[in-house]
Each structure stands twice: as C-alpha cells, then as structure tokens.
C-alpha cells in the first residue's frame, strides 16, 4: 500500500498540504500523481534572482517520510556544470543521512530556494 | 538584547527564539529562508538584524556531490503527468497494516518470534486500535513495544525506563537497523545496549568477561 493511503500517511499528507499553503511561494505548488510511475509529487514554479523555473518537482519517496524526496528543476532545466546536479537532472540538496522524518515538502521547497540561490550566485562547486 | 521569533519549518519542531544583539551572527548549522527576500546564513556573516520577518529556519544541509549517488531508482525524470489528486477522505477508511494479507503473515511470524525469544510479553490492542507488546523483562523492567501505524515502514517504538540520553542513543541504534527491525529485534538491541547498567544483565560484554576469566 502506498504510504499516503495508510491512516497515518493520509494525516501526514494533509498536514504537509496545509504547510505548503503557508506562504505565497509554496502555495503555487499543487499535488500531482503520475499514473505511469506511481509517483506522488508537488509541482510548481520557483523564481530566484529573476530566474523563473516553471516546473519544479518535489517527488515523494515510496517510503516517505523515512527516505528523502527527489527534486527536479525544469522549464528550464539547470545546466549540469556542477556535480550537485545529476545526469538525469535531479538536484542533490542534501546527504542521505541529513534527511529525517521531520522534513516535509515545504522544508524541501525552502532548501530548493537556498540551492537555487547558491546556484545563481555561483557558490556551487 | 533582541528577541526574534523564527518559525521552524520542520514538522514537530518548536518555534525557536533567537536572542542576541542585532549585530550578532545567526547560529551556525541553520539557514533562514525568506521566500520573498532570500537566504540568510550565519556562515556568510548575516546577523540577527538581517532576518526578514517571513524567514523560516531549516537545517543547513550539505549538497551531495557524486554523480549517480543519492538517487535510488529512477534513471530518468518522470515525463507524463495526470492532474489526479489523492483523496484523503478515502484514505482514512483504509485498513490497518495487520488486517491486510501481507500484514497478517508478518504478524503471524512475529508472534512466533516473540513467543520464542520474549514469552514474557503479550500482545494487546490499545484504545486507538494499534498493536502493543507489553510485559516485564528481567533487567529491563516494564517494557512496551508499540507498532507504528505504517509498520513495517515505520520502526517499532520501545517504551522503557531509561534516561533521556539512553533513550536517544537507543533510538539511534534501532534506527541504524532501519527497516529490518521487528519488536524482538528492538528488544534485543535494547538489552544489548543497556546491559552495562543491568546487574547480572542478560547480555554482557562477553569479550571483557572472557579475558578476565582467563587472567583469573
């Protein structure tokens, strides 16, 4: 069974959805379900330093909240000149061991803002 | 002195209060992110007075930098999407883990495991319908092992008389075993870890005691 179909998972998803409504930026994200892969994700636009990415995806792991979420920044995609962007376009904003069940899509969204700020300020290796 | 209330974005994290002079640098290990103004970071010299009103505190993570690692399965980004949202109301009526076929098999196996290793404990169902092992174990005293609602994705929770430090260390050690922890395994980890403080503990540091015996 998918994590969000369990009683606790559904409650958590509801809480996370409320948290995503808490500021103007994250409020523009919507919950999507990819019927092909089964992925559940938040999609929305992010703008940092005047660079607009229309399709940022925060994808839940099937073991959420025990495994970290996967992040794609698209439309336009980021140039892969840094080692922090994988060949498939996913961004690695944290180490596995830094993830904890206390992280939520909203926290990940804030981390994406930080990552893109560092990206456009040339702070990434 | 300046007091600033900064909401933490983590679930279950309390709101934090920053105290200090306006020119004092922000605490390390955290970053403060404002969706409207940007990122504030003590490591870059940002101070308390630089904090925007809508800043949220999150842990400062380290960007991971090895190609291919950090990803689990997908080899390419998902391409097709449906705008189908999940119905939370429907989800709330779902069965509990031990009412599903795979859960029944798992519980049956764990009943045998517990009967063999911890026959002192008995299985109960609490007020909210969750399963709990309860009983007394020599050396540990009264113990409870509570199944989480998302079991086996979530870890069983041990309730026993320990200090906060021991509790925290124990939780870490159990978490290290990740998703292979059954109630019996959690109890074995607890007994192994807490053996030092248990007189005539069931599990002892065998390497040390064997050496002592040889010397004697």
Interface residues (C-beta under 8 A of the other chain):
Chain A: X1 X3 X4 X5 X6 X7 X8 X9 X10 X11 X12 X13 X14 X15 X16 X19 X23 X24 X25 X26 X30 X31 X32 X33 X34 X35 X36 X37 X39 X40 X41 X43 X57 X59 X61 X63 X66 X67 X70 X72 X74 X83 X84 X86 X87 X88 X89 X90 X92 X93 X94 X95 X96 X98 X101 X102 X103 X104 X106 X107 X110 X111 X113 X114 X115 X117 X118 X124 X125
Chain B: X9 X10 X11 X12 X13 X31 X33 X35 X36 X38 X39 X54 X56 X58 X59 X61 X62 X63 X64 X65 X66 X67 X68 X70 X71 X72 X74 X75 X76 X77 X78 X79 X80 X81 X82 X83 X84 X85 X86 X88 X91 X92 X94 X96 X97 X100 X148 X149 X150 X153 X154 X179
